[in-house]
Amino acid sequence: PDQAAELIANMEPDEAVDALRDLEEDERDELFEHMNAEQREQLEELLDYEEDRAGGFMTTNLIIASLDDTVADVREQLREARDHSADVDAVVVVDRDGRVVDDLALYELAVSDPGQTVAELLGEAAPVTVGPDAEVRDVAQHLVESRRGSVVVVDADGMPLGRILADDVVDALLPDRGRFHFPRLLQ
């Protein structure tokens, strides 16, 4: 259980939740006993979402920038989050109240002057967002229509909860293909 809990704790949150869903409740509870409280709470919260809804397959690894942050500030956040690079294709921009106002592509940050503020980079198009209860097909439709690689999951107040990457949508649409199943790893 210690090794399994460590393995789960080192996974991206959306993948960890997928693995935990494959376990019986008593096995899941045993793993939770071997995790620190913060990790356990985060995973339990994600498990509360239905598996086929946006909240059930989003990752909570987000890079969040304020309007006053500089490009250099955001690049530093990206460097600090390099262990989660597979889950980051854009940076969520929030207003002073913490509501999503944009979703800046990494390319935009790469080609911008380090001294520019995030506010100077905002586009005219609204960010692509869905609620945590959005069905997987609706999320896929948003990705297709926007031609983006991900969507931001927001709560009813527009606060960021997570991100869904295109590969997570494919996994959700084809759950029996390409995904590993955690119980096999425990055998």
C-alpha positions in Angstrom: 0.0 0.0 0.0 2.9 2.4 0.7 4.3 2.0 -2.8 0.9 2.1 -4.5 0.0 5.3 -2.6 3.3 6.8 -3.6 2.7 5.9 -7.2 -0.7 7.4 -7.1 0.6 10.6 -5.4 3.2 11.1 -8.1 0.7 10.8 -10.9 -1.1 13.8 -12.5 -4.4 14.3 -10.6 -6.7 13.3 -13.5 -4.7 10.1 -14.1 -4.6 9.3 -10.4 -8.4 9.6 -10.2 -8.7 7.3 -13.2 -6.6 4.7 -11.4 -8.5 5.1 -8.1 -11.8 4.6 -9.9 -10.6 1.2 -11.0 -10.2 0.1 -7.4 -12.7 -1.3 -4.9 -13.7 1.2 -2.2 -11.8 -0.6 0.6 -8.6 -0.7 -1.6 -9.0 3.0 -2.3 -9.5 3.8 1.4 -6.3 1.9 2.3 -4.3 3.9 -0.2 -5.7 7.1 1.2 -4.5 6.2 4.6 -0.9 6.2 3.2 -1.2 9.6 1.6 -0.7 13.0 3.1 -3.9 14.9 3.9 -3.6 17.5 1.1 -3.1 14.8 -1.6 -6.0 12.8 -0.2 -8.4 15.7 0.0 -7.6 16.8 -3.6 -8.2 13.3 -5.0 -11.3 12.7 -2.9 -12.7 16.0 -4.2 -12.0 14.9 -7.8 -13.6 11.5 -7.2 -16.8 13.3 -6.2 -17.3 14.3 -9.9 -18.9 11.8 -12.2 -16.3 10.0 -14.4 -18.0 11.1 -17.7 -18.3 14.7 -16.7 -15.7 17.5 -17.1 -14.8 17.5 -13.4 -14.2 13.8 -13.5 -11.4 13.9 -16.1 -9.9 17.4 -15.6 -6.5 18.0 -14.2 -6.1 20.5 -11.4 -2.5 21.4 -12.3 -3.0 25.0 -13.5 -0.7 27.9 -14.1 -2.7 31.0 -13.1 -1.6 34.5 -13.9 -3.1 37.8 -12.9 -3.6 40.8 -15.2 -0.7 42.6 -13.6 1.8 39.8 -13.8 4.6 40.2 -16.4 5.6 37.7 -19.0 8.8 37.1 -17.0 6.7 36.3 -13.9 4.6 33.8 -15.8 7.7 32.2 -17.3 9.0 31.7 -13.8 5.8 30.0 -12.8 6.2 27.7 -15.8 9.7 26.8 -14.9 8.6 26.0 -11.3 5.9 23.7 -12.7 8.1 21.9 -15.2 7.2 18.5 -13.6 3.7 19.0 -14.8 4.5 20.2 -18.3 2.4 17.5 -19.9 -0.7 19.1 -18.4 0.1 22.7 -19.3 -0.6 24.1 -22.8 -1.8 27.5 -21.7 -1.9 29.8 -18.8 -5.2 30.8 -17.2 -5.6 34.5 -16.7 -7.8 35.7 -13.9 -9.2 39.1 -12.9 -8.8 40.7 -9.5 -11.8 38.6 -8.3 -10.2 35.3 -9.5 -12.5 34.9 -12.5 -11.2 33.5 -15.8 -10.8 36.3 -18.4 -8.4 34.6 -20.8 -6.4 31.4 -21.5 -3.0 32.4 -23.0 -1.3 29.9 -25.2 2.3 29.1 -24.3 3.4 30.3 -27.8 2.0 33.8 -27.0 4.1 33.9 -23.8 7.2 32.6 -25.6 7.2 35.3 -28.3 6.2 38.2 -26.0 8.6 40.7 -24.4 9.4 39.6 -20.8 8.4 43.1 -19.5 4.9 43.1 -21.0 2.1 42.6 -18.6 -0.4 39.8 -19.1 -3.2 42.4 -19.6 -1.3 43.6 -22.7 -1.5 40.1 -24.2 -5.2 39.6 -23.8 -7.0 38.6 -27.0 -10.5 39.6 -28.1 -11.8 36.0 -28.2 -13.4 34.7 -25.0 -11.6 31.8 -23.3 -13.0 28.3 -24.0 -14.6 27.1 -20.7 -16.9 24.5 -19.5 -18.6 23.7 -16.2 -17.6 20.7 -14.2 -20.8 18.9 -15.1 -20.3 19.2 -18.9 -20.6 15.9 -20.7 -17.6 14.5 -22.5 -19.2 15.0 -25.9 -19.8 18.7 -25.1 -16.2 19.2 -24.1 -15.1 17.5 -27.3 -17.4 19.8 -29.3 -15.8 22.9 -27.6 -12.4 21.6 -28.5 -13.4 21.0 -32.1 -15.1 24.4 -32.5 -12.3 26.4 -30.9 -9.4 24.5 -32.5 -7.6 24.6 -29.1 -5.7 21.9 -27.4 -7.6 22.3 -24.1 -10.5 23.9 -22.3 -10.6 25.4 -18.8 -13.1 24.0 -16.3 -14.8 26.8 -14.3 -17.3 26.8 -11.4 -20.6 28.7 -11.5 -18.8 32.0 -10.6 -16.2 31.7 -13.4 -13.4 30.6 -11.0 -10.9 28.1 -12.5 -11.2 24.5 -11.3 -9.0 22.6 -13.8 -8.1 22.0 -17.4 -9.0 19.3 -19.9 -6.5 18.5 -22.6 -7.5 16.9 -25.9 -5.9 13.6 -24.9 -8.0 13.5 -21.7 -11.1 13.8 -23.9 -10.0 10.9 -26.1 -9.4 8.8 -23.0 -12.9 9.7 -21.7 -14.5 8.9 -25.1 -12.6 5.6 -25.5 -12.2 4.4 -21.9 -11.2 0.9 -22.7 -8.4 1.8 -25.1 -5.0 3.2 -24.3 -5.6 3.6 -20.6 -3.8 1.4 -18.1 -5.9 0.0 -15.3 -4.3 0.3 -11.9 -5.5 -3.0 -10.4 -3.2 -4.8 -12.9 -0.2 -2.9 -11.5 -1.0 -4.1 -8.0 -1.1 -7.8 -9.0 
